[in-house]
Amino acid sequence: MGETSGGLSEQIVQQVATTTNSDVVELPPLYDSINPDALETTIEGMSGGAISFRYAGHEVTVAQDGTISLEEQPTGSTTPEIAP
């Protein structure tokens, strides 16, 4: 996919842009959905599980190993979740 460079936040934005056929500058700031620094720190400190949050109409799930998955979501709550 070519998304191995850059930080986790950049990878998330790039993956959403690719999925939605958008330019990254057309997407809202990731910080509007979740604190990127806190996300990275939390993921690095996890021994398992995943964190899910809504961003740009998608449910973004970041696993402990850094794997990012997207699921298109209807408009709704933007509350971050921590999965066990």
Biopython code that builds the backbone (N, CA, C, O; Angstrom):
import numpy as np
from Bio.PDB.StructureBuilder import StructureBuilder

atoms = [
    (1, "MET", "N", (0.805, -1.197, 0.000)),
    (1, "MET", "CA", (0.000, 0.000, 0.000)),
    (1, "MET", "C", (0.851, 1.265, 0.000)),
    (1, "MET", "O", (0.362, 2.328, -0.383)),
    (2, "GLY", "N", (2.120, 1.176, 0.423)),
    (2, "GLY", "CA", (2.972, 2.337, 0.406)),
    (2, "GLY", "C", (2.721, 3.296, 1.551)),
    (2, "GLY", "O", (3.101, 4.464, 1.467)),
    (3, "GLU", "N", (2.087, 2.828, 2.631)),
    (3, "GLU", "CA", (1.738, 3.699, 3.737)),
    (3, "GLU", "C", (2.626, 3.455, 4.959)),
    (3, "GLU", "O", (2.261, 3.833, 6.073)),
    (4, "THR", "N", (3.770, 2.837, 4.762)),
    (4, "THR", "CA", (4.625, 2.515, 5.883)),
    (4, "THR", "C", (5.442, 3.707, 6.344)),
    (4, "THR", "O", (5.935, 3.708, 7.472)),
    (5, "SER", "N", (5.602, 4.720, 5.506)),
    (5, "SER", "CA", (6.324, 5.909, 5.935)),
    (5, "SER", "C", (5.366, 6.850, 6.642)),
    (5, "SER", "O", (4.155, 6.808, 6.424)),
    (6, "GLY", "N", (5.930, 7.704, 7.497)),
    (6, "GLY", "CA", (5.097, 8.646, 8.234)),
    (6, "GLY", "C", (4.556, 8.006, 9.484)),
    (6, "GLY", "O", (4.624, 6.791, 9.664)),
    (7, "GLY", "N", (4.018, 8.842, 10.345)),
    (7, "GLY", "CA", (3.466, 8.358, 11.596)),
    (7, "GLY", "C", (2.112, 7.707, 11.410)),
    (7, "GLY", "O", (1.540, 7.699, 10.320)),
    (8, "LEU", "N", (1.624, 7.167, 12.497)),
    (8, "LEU", "CA", (0.328, 6.497, 12.493)),
    (8, "LEU", "C", (-0.779, 7.434, 12.014)),
    (8, "LEU", "O", (-1.639, 7.032, 11.230)),
    (9, "SER", "N", (-0.757, 8.666, 12.478)),
    (9, "SER", "CA", (-1.782, 9.640, 12.086)),
    (9, "SER", "C", (-1.786, 9.871, 10.584)),
    (9, "SER", "O", (-2.843, 9.916, 9.954)),
    (10, "GLU", "N", (-0.597, 10.017, 10.016)),
    (10, "GLU", "CA", (-0.492, 10.218, 8.567)),
    (10, "GLU", "C", (-0.988, 8.994, 7.811)),
    (10, "GLU", "O", (-1.618, 9.123, 6.762)),
    (11, "GLN", "N", (-0.710, 7.823, 8.332)),
    (11, "GLN", "CA", (-1.173, 6.587, 7.692)),
    (11, "GLN", "C", (-2.695, 6.499, 7.708)),
    (11, "GLN", "O", (-3.308, 6.076, 6.728)),
    (12, "ILE", "N", (-3.305, 6.901, 8.827)),
    (12, "ILE", "CA", (-4.768, 6.871, 8.922)),
    (12, "ILE", "C", (-5.385, 7.817, 7.901)),
    (12, "ILE", "O", (-6.286, 7.432, 7.156)),
    (13, "VAL", "N", (-4.900, 9.054, 7.865)),
    (13, "VAL", "CA", (-5.450, 10.043, 6.930)),
    (13, "VAL", "C", (-5.256, 9.578, 5.491)),
    (13, "VAL", "O", (-6.165, 9.710, 4.671)),
    (14, "GLN", "N", (-4.088, 9.040, 5.178)),
    (14, "GLN", "CA", (-3.817, 8.567, 3.812)),
    (14, "GLN", "C", (-4.743, 7.408, 3.439)),
    (14, "GLN", "O", (-5.255, 7.352, 2.321)),
    (15, "GLN", "N", (-4.954, 6.485, 4.380)),
    (15, "GLN", "CA", (-5.816, 5.339, 4.089)),
    (15, "GLN", "C", (-7.259, 5.782, 3.858)),
    (15, "GLN", "O", (-7.928, 5.265, 2.963)),
    (16, "VAL", "N", (-7.744, 6.735, 4.658)),
    (16, "VAL", "CA", (-9.100, 7.253, 4.448)),
    (16, "VAL", "C", (-9.180, 7.979, 3.109)),
    (16, "VAL", "O", (-10.154, 7.817, 2.373)),
    (17, "ALA", "N", (-8.169, 8.770, 2.792)),
    (17, "ALA", "CA", (-8.154, 9.484, 1.507)),
    (17, "ALA", "C", (-8.187, 8.503, 0.344)),
    (17, "ALA", "O", (-8.926, 8.702, -0.620)),
    (18, "THR", "N", (-7.396, 7.454, 0.430)),
    (18, "THR", "CA", (-7.362, 6.440, -0.633)),
    (18, "THR", "C", (-8.712, 5.747, -0.758)),
    (18, "THR", "O", (-9.211, 5.545, -1.866)),
    (19, "THR", "N", (-9.306, 5.381, 0.383)),
    (19, "THR", "CA", (-10.584, 4.675, 0.390)),
    (19, "THR", "C", (-11.710, 5.532, -0.185)),
    (19, "THR", "O", (-12.600, 5.020, -0.863)),
    (20, "THR", "N", (-11.670, 6.833, 0.085)),
    (20, "THR", "CA", (-12.737, 7.726, -0.358)),
    (20, "THR", "C", (-12.413, 8.434, -1.672)),
    (20, "THR", "O", (-13.178, 9.283, -2.127)),
    (21, "ASN", "N", (-11.282, 8.086, -2.278)),
    (21, "ASN", "CA", (-10.830, 8.747, -3.509)),
    (21, "ASN", "C", (-10.767, 10.261, -3.330)),
    (21, "ASN", "O", (-11.179, 11.023, -4.205)),
    (22, "SER", "N", (-10.240, 10.683, -2.175)),
    (22, "SER", "CA", (-10.110, 12.096, -1.846)),
    (22, "SER", "C", (-8.640, 12.457, -1.723)),
    (22, "SER", "O", (-7.778, 11.589, -1.584)),
    (23, "ASP", "N", (-8.373, 13.738, -1.776)),
    (23, "ASP", "CA", (-7.045, 14.236, -1.467)),
    (23, "ASP", "C", (-7.004, 14.454, 0.040)),
    (23, "ASP", "O", (-8.012, 14.834, 0.635)),
    (24, "VAL", "N", (-5.853, 14.220, 0.665)),
    (24, "VAL", "CA", (-5.761, 14.374, 2.119)),
    (24, "VAL", "C", (-6.155, 15.771, 2.578)),
    (24, "VAL", "O", (-6.666, 15.926, 3.687)),
    (25, "VAL", "N", (-5.931, 16.789, 1.757)),
    (25, "VAL", "CA", (-6.290, 18.159, 2.146)),
    (25, "VAL", "C", (-7.802, 18.386, 2.142)),
    (25, "VAL", "O", (-8.278, 19.370, 2.708)),
    (26, "GLU", "N", (-8.557, 17.490, 1.513)),
    (26, "GLU", "CA", (-10.016, 17.598, 1.496)),
    (26, "GLU", "C", (-10.649, 17.015, 2.758)),
    (26, "GLU", "O", (-11.823, 17.265, 3.031)),
    (27, "LEU", "N", (-9.889, 16.246, 3.527)),
    (27, "LEU", "CA", (-10.405, 15.610, 4.727)),
    (27, "LEU", "C", (-10.306, 16.557, 5.920)),
    (27, "LEU", "O", (-9.450, 17.440, 5.951)),
    (28, "PRO", "N", (-11.189, 16.366, 6.902)),
    (28, "PRO", "CA", (-11.088, 17.195, 8.108)),
    (28, "PRO", "C", (-9.817, 16.831, 8.881)),
    (28, "PRO", "O", (-9.272, 15.743, 8.696)),
    (29, "PRO", "N", (-9.348, 17.722, 9.733)),
    (29, "PRO", "CA", (-8.172, 17.390, 10.536)),
    (29, "PRO", "C", (-8.472, 16.185, 11.430)),
    (29, "PRO", "O", (-9.546, 16.095, 12.024)),
    (30, "LEU", "N", (-7.525, 15.275, 11.518)),
    (30, "LEU", "CA", (-7.698, 14.099, 12.366)),
    (30, "LEU", "C", (-7.941, 14.521, 13.811)),
    (30, "LEU", "O", (-8.681, 13.860, 14.539)),
    (31, "TYR", "N", (-7.322, 15.613, 14.220)),
    (31, "TYR", "CA", (-7.435, 16.095, 15.590)),
    (31, "TYR", "C", (-8.888, 16.418, 15.966)),
    (31, "TYR", "O", (-9.226, 16.436, 17.149)),
    (32, "ASP", "N", (-9.751, 16.675, 14.969)),
    (32, "ASP", "CA", (-11.171, 16.914, 15.256)),
    (32, "ASP", "C", (-11.857, 15.658, 15.776)),
    (32, "ASP", "O", (-12.908, 15.746, 16.411)),
    (33, "SER", "N", (-11.271, 14.483, 15.513)),
    (33, "SER", "CA", (-11.855, 13.213, 15.942)),
    (33, "SER", "C", (-11.133, 12.598, 17.135)),
    (33, "SER", "O", (-11.763, 12.008, 18.013)),
    (34, "ILE", "N", (-9.815, 12.737, 17.163)),
    (34, "ILE", "CA", (-9.021, 12.109, 18.219)),
    (34, "ILE", "C", (-7.677, 12.819, 18.308)),
    (34, "ILE", "O", (-7.184, 13.338, 17.307)),
    (35, "ASN", "N", (-7.089, 12.846, 19.477)),
    (35, "ASN", "CA", (-5.776, 13.450, 19.651)),
    (35, "ASN", "C", (-4.741, 12.488, 19.064)),
    (35, "ASN", "O", (-4.523, 11.409, 19.617)),
    (36, "PRO", "N", (-4.106, 12.861, 17.959)),
    (36, "PRO", "CA", (-3.167, 11.950, 17.293)),
    (36, "PRO", "C", (-1.996, 11.524, 18.178)),
    (36, "PRO", "O", (-1.581, 10.366, 18.127)),
    (37, "ASP", "N", (-1.458, 12.432, 18.982)),
    (37, "ASP", "CA", (-0.341, 12.081, 19.852)),
    (37, "ASP", "C", (-0.772, 11.072, 20.915)),
    (37, "ASP", "O", (-0.060, 10.105, 21.186)),
    (38, "ALA", "N", (-1.931, 11.301, 21.509)),
    (38, "ALA", "CA", (-2.446, 10.379, 22.521)),
    (38, "ALA", "C", (-2.741, 9.013, 21.905)),
    (38, "ALA", "O", (-2.488, 7.983, 22.529)),
    (39, "LEU", "N", (-3.276, 9.001, 20.679)),
    (39, "LEU", "CA", (-3.549, 7.741, 19.991)),
    (39, "LEU", "C", (-2.263, 6.946, 19.819)),
    (39, "LEU", "O", (-2.209, 5.762, 20.153)),
    (40, "GLU", "N", (-1.230, 7.595, 19.301)),
    (40, "GLU", "CA", (0.034, 6.904, 19.067)),
    (40, "GLU", "C", (0.639, 6.393, 20.368)),
    (40, "GLU", "O", (1.111, 5.257, 20.427)),
    (41, "THR", "N", (0.629, 7.215, 21.404)),
    (41, "THR", "CA", (1.178, 6.814, 22.702)),
    (41, "THR", "C", (0.409, 5.631, 23.272)),
    (41, "THR", "O", (1.007, 4.692, 23.798)),
    (42, "THR", "N", (-0.913, 5.674, 23.168)),
    (42, "THR", "CA", (-1.739, 4.596, 23.694)),
    (42, "THR", "C", (-1.489, 3.297, 22.933)),
    (42, "THR", "O", (-1.320, 2.243, 23.546)),
    (43, "ILE", "N", (-1.465, 3.363, 21.613)),
    (43, "ILE", "CA", (-1.231, 2.165, 20.801)),
    (43, "ILE", "C", (0.129, 1.561, 21.132)),
    (43, "ILE", "O", (0.245, 0.343, 21.269)),
    (44, "GLU", "N", (1.152, 2.390, 21.261)),
    (44, "GLU", "CA", (2.494, 1.894, 21.561)),
    (44, "GLU", "C", (2.556, 1.200, 22.919)),
    (44, "GLU", "O", (3.355, 0.282, 23.105)),
    (45, "GLY", "N", (1.720, 1.628, 23.874)),
    (45, "GLY", "CA", (1.741, 1.054, 25.206)),
    (45, "GLY", "C", (0.805, -0.126, 25.408)),
    (45, "GLY", "O", (0.798, -0.727, 26.482)),
    (46, "MET", "N", (0.022, -0.467, 24.405)),
    (46, "MET", "CA", (-0.953, -1.550, 24.537)),
    (46, "MET", "C", (-0.294, -2.915, 24.358)),
    (46, "MET", "O", (0.657, -3.060, 23.591)),
    (47, "SER", "N", (-0.810, -3.910, 25.074)),
    (47, "SER", "CA", (-0.317, -5.274, 24.899)),
    (47, "SER", "C", (-1.317, -6.119, 24.122)),
    (47, "SER", "O", (-1.077, -7.305, 23.891)),
    (48, "GLY", "N", (-2.422, -5.530, 23.720)),
    (48, "GLY", "CA", (-3.442, -6.222, 22.937)),
    (48, "GLY", "C", (-4.626, -5.296, 22.745)),
    (48, "GLY", "O", (-4.652, -4.192, 23.289)),
    (49, "GLY", "N", (-5.604, -5.740, 21.975)),
    (49, "GLY", "CA", (-6.806, -4.952, 21.759)),
    (49, "GLY", "C", (-6.670, -3.955, 20.625)),
    (49, "GLY", "O", (-5.773, -4.055, 19.788)),
    (50, "ALA", "N", (-7.581, -2.989, 20.616)),
    (50, "ALA", "CA", (-7.637, -2.002, 19.538)),
    (50, "ALA", "C", (-8.367, -0.766, 20.030)),
    (50, "ALA", "O", (-9.069, -0.803, 21.040)),
    (51, "ILE", "N", (-8.193, 0.313, 19.312)),
    (51, "ILE", "CA", (-8.916, 1.554, 19.569)),
    (51, "ILE", "C", (-9.709, 1.882, 18.316)),
    (51, "ILE", "O", (-9.180, 1.846, 17.205)),
    (52, "SER", "N", (-10.989, 2.203, 18.506)),
    (52, "SER", "CA", (-11.850, 2.572, 17.386)),
    (52, "SER", "C", (-12.392, 3.978, 17.604)),
    (52, "SER", "O", (-12.702, 4.376, 18.726)),
    (53, "PHE", "N", (-12.499, 4.717, 16.508)),
    (53, "PHE", "CA", (-13.060, 6.066, 16.561)),
    (53, "PHE", "C", (-13.593, 6.412, 15.186)),
    (53, "PHE", "O", (-13.244, 5.773, 14.194)),
    (54, "ARG", "N", (-14.449, 7.437, 15.132)),
    (54, "ARG", "CA", (-15.025, 7.866, 13.857)),
    (54, "ARG", "C", (-14.205, 9.006, 13.283)),
    (54, "ARG", "O", (-13.812, 9.937, 13.986)),
    (55, "TYR", "N", (-13.960, 8.906, 11.988)),
    (55, "TYR", "CA", (-13.229, 9.963, 11.293)),
    (55, "TYR", "C", (-13.674, 9.989, 9.842)),
    (55, "TYR", "O", (-13.625, 8.972, 9.151)),
    (56, "ALA", "N", (-14.101, 11.134, 9.392)),
    (56, "ALA", "CA", (-14.473, 11.360, 7.989)),
    (56, "ALA", "C", (-15.460, 10.311, 7.478)),
    (56, "ALA", "O", (-15.299, 9.782, 6.379)),
    (57, "GLY", "N", (-16.479, 10.016, 8.282)),
    (57, "GLY", "CA", (-17.525, 9.088, 7.860)),
    (57, "GLY", "C", (-17.142, 7.622, 7.931)),
    (57, "GLY", "O", (-17.825, 6.774, 7.359)),
    (58, "HIS", "N", (-16.055, 7.315, 8.628)),
    (58, "HIS", "CA", (-15.598, 5.939, 8.758)),
    (58, "HIS", "C", (-15.320, 5.601, 10.209)),
    (58, "HIS", "O", (-14.909, 6.453, 10.997)),
    (59, "GLU", "N", (-15.548, 4.357, 10.544)),
    (59, "GLU", "CA", (-15.087, 3.840, 11.823)),
    (59, "GLU", "C", (-13.666, 3.354, 11.569)),
    (59, "GLU", "O", (-13.440, 2.432, 10.786)),
    (60, "VAL", "N", (-12.723, 3.986, 12.239)),
    (60, "VAL", "CA", (-11.308, 3.642, 12.097)),
    (60, "VAL", "C", (-10.938, 2.792, 13.304)),
    (60, "VAL", "O", (-11.177, 3.191, 14.444)),
    (61, "THR", "N", (-10.364, 1.638, 13.060)),
    (61, "THR", "CA", (-9.896, 0.782, 14.143)),
    (61, "THR", "C", (-8.408, 0.587, 13.973)),
    (61, "THR", "O", (-7.934, 0.179, 12.912)),
    (62, "VAL", "N", (-7.670, 0.887, 15.045)),
    (62, "VAL", "CA", (-6.221, 0.710, 15.039)),
    (62, "VAL", "C", (-5.906, -0.361, 16.065)),
    (62, "VAL", "O", (-6.160, -0.190, 17.257)),
    (63, "ALA", "N", (-5.351, -1.468, 15.593)),
    (63, "ALA", "CA", (-4.984, -2.569, 16.470)),
    (63, "ALA", "C", (-3.653, -2.274, 17.147)),
    (63, "ALA", "O", (-2.906, -1.393, 16.720)),
    (64, "GLN", "N", (-3.374, -3.004, 18.183)),
    (64, "GLN", "CA", (-2.145, -2.846, 18.954)),
    (64, "GLN", "C", (-0.904, -2.951, 18.067)),
    (64, "GLN", "O", (0.101, -2.290, 18.332)),
    (65, "ASP", "N", (-0.964, -3.765, 17.029)),
    (65, "ASP", "CA", (0.194, -3.931, 16.136)),
    (65, "ASP", "C", (0.282, -2.841, 15.067)),
    (65, "ASP", "O", (1.155, -2.891, 14.201)),
    (66, "GLY", "N", (-0.625, -1.851, 15.127)),
    (66, "GLY", "CA", (-0.608, -0.740, 14.182)),
    (66, "GLY", "C", (-1.444, -0.957, 12.942)),
    (66, "GLY", "O", (-1.516, -0.074, 12.087)),
    (67, "THR", "N", (-2.080, -2.113, 12.821)),
    (67, "THR", "CA", (-2.952, -2.388, 11.679)),
    (67, "THR", "C", (-4.153, -1.451, 11.723)),
    (67, "THR", "O", (-4.790, -1.285, 12.763)),
    (68, "ILE", "N", (-4.450, -0.845, 10.586)),
    (68, "ILE", "CA", (-5.557, 0.103, 10.481)),
    (68, "ILE", "C", (-6.645, -0.513, 9.607)),
    (68, "ILE", "O", (-6.376, -0.975, 8.498)),
    (69, "SER", "N", (-7.883, -0.515, 10.122)),
    (69, "SER", "CA", (-8.997, -0.972, 9.296)),
    (69, "SER", "C", (-10.079, 0.101, 9.304)),
    (69, "SER", "O", (-10.240, 0.838, 10.277)),
    (70, "LEU", "N", (-10.812, 0.171, 8.206)),
    (70, "LEU", "CA", (-11.857, 1.180, 8.029)),
    (70, "LEU", "C", (-13.179, 0.522, 7.725)),
    (70, "LEU", "O", (-13.238, -0.500, 7.041)),
    (71, "GLU", "N", (-14.243, 1.116, 8.242)),
    (71, "GLU", "CA", (-15.588, 0.683, 7.897)),
    (71, "GLU", "C", (-16.431, 1.933, 7.719)),
    (71, "GLU", "O", (-16.509, 2.768, 8.620)),
    (72, "GLU", "N", (-17.056, 2.065, 6.569)),
    (72, "GLU", "CA", (-17.891, 3.238, 6.320)),
    (72, "GLU", "C", (-19.059, 3.232, 7.293)),
    (72, "GLU", "O", (-19.686, 2.197, 7.519)),
    (73, "GLN", "N", (-19.350, 4.409, 7.874)),
    (73, "GLN", "CA", (-20.384, 4.531, 8.897)),
    (73, "GLN", "C", (-21.319, 5.678, 8.563)),
    (73, "GLN", "O", (-20.904, 6.677, 7.977)),
    (74, "PRO", "N", (-22.584, 5.534, 8.937)),
    (74, "PRO", "CA", (-23.492, 6.673, 8.812)),
    (74, "PRO", "C", (-23.149, 7.706, 9.876)),
    (74, "PRO", "O", (-22.451, 7.398, 10.842)),
    (75, "THR", "N", (-23.630, 8.917, 9.705)),
    (75, "THR", "CA", (-23.386, 9.988, 10.670)),
    (75, "THR", "C", (-23.936, 9.580, 12.033)),
    (75, "THR", "O", (-25.037, 9.040, 12.138)),
    (76, "GLY", "N", (-23.146, 9.850, 13.080)),
    (76, "GLY", "CA", (-23.578, 9.503, 14.438)),
    (76, "GLY", "C", (-22.547, 9.933, 15.444)),
    (76, "GLY", "O", (-21.813, 10.896, 15.223)),
    (77, "SER", "N", (-22.491, 9.237, 16.521)),
    (77, "SER", "CA", (-21.588, 9.541, 17.635)),
    (77, "SER", "C", (-20.121, 9.461, 17.202)),
    (77, "SER", "O", (-19.753, 8.628, 16.374)),
    (78, "THR", "N", (-19.296, 10.332, 17.770)),
    (78, "THR", "CA", (-17.869, 10.331, 17.470)),
    (78, "THR", "C", (-17.060, 9.950, 18.715)),
    (78, "THR", "O", (-15.880, 10.289, 18.815)),
    (79, "THR", "N", (-17.680, 9.259, 19.648)),
    (79, "THR", "CA", (-17.004, 8.893, 20.879)),
    (79, "THR", "C", (-15.996, 7.774, 20.630)),
    (79, "THR", "O", (-16.361, 6.720, 20.110)),
    (80, "PRO", "N", (-14.720, 7.995, 20.998)),
    (80, "PRO", "CA", (-13.717, 6.938, 20.844)),
    (80, "PRO", "C", (-14.035, 5.753, 21.757)),
    (80, "PRO", "O", (-14.599, 5.927, 22.838)),
    (81, "GLU", "N", (-13.675, 4.566, 21.319)),
    (81, "GLU", "CA", (-13.876, 3.360, 22.113)),
    (81, "GLU", "C", (-12.555, 2.633, 22.229)),
    (81, "GLU", "O", (-11.735, 2.662, 21.311)),
    (82, "ILE", "N", (-12.352, 1.983, 23.358)),
    (82, "ILE", "CA", (-11.196, 1.123, 23.528)),
    (82, "ILE", "C", (-11.724, -0.297, 23.647)),
    (82, "ILE", "O", (-12.488, -0.617, 24.557)),
    (83, "ALA", "N", (-11.305, -1.141, 22.715)),
    (83, "ALA", "CA", (-11.768, -2.514, 22.700)),
    (83, "ALA", "C", (-10.829, -3.375, 23.544)),
    (83, "ALA", "O", (-9.614, -3.177, 23.513)),
    (84, "PRO", "N", (-11.382, -4.330, 24.300)),
    (84, "PRO", "CA", (-10.533, -5.192, 25.115)),
    (84, "PRO", "C", (-9.699, -6.130, 24.260)),
    (84, "PRO", "O", (-8.926, -6.927, 24.791)),
]
sb = StructureBuilder()
sb.init_structure("model")
sb.init_model(0)
sb.init_chain("A")
sb.init_seg("    ")
for serial, (resi, resn, name, xyz) in enumerate(atoms, 1):
    if name == "N":
        sb.init_residue(resn, " ", resi, " ")
    sb.init_atom(name, np.array(xyz, "f"), 0.0, 1.0, " ", f" {name:<3s}", serial, name[0])
structure = sb.get_structure()
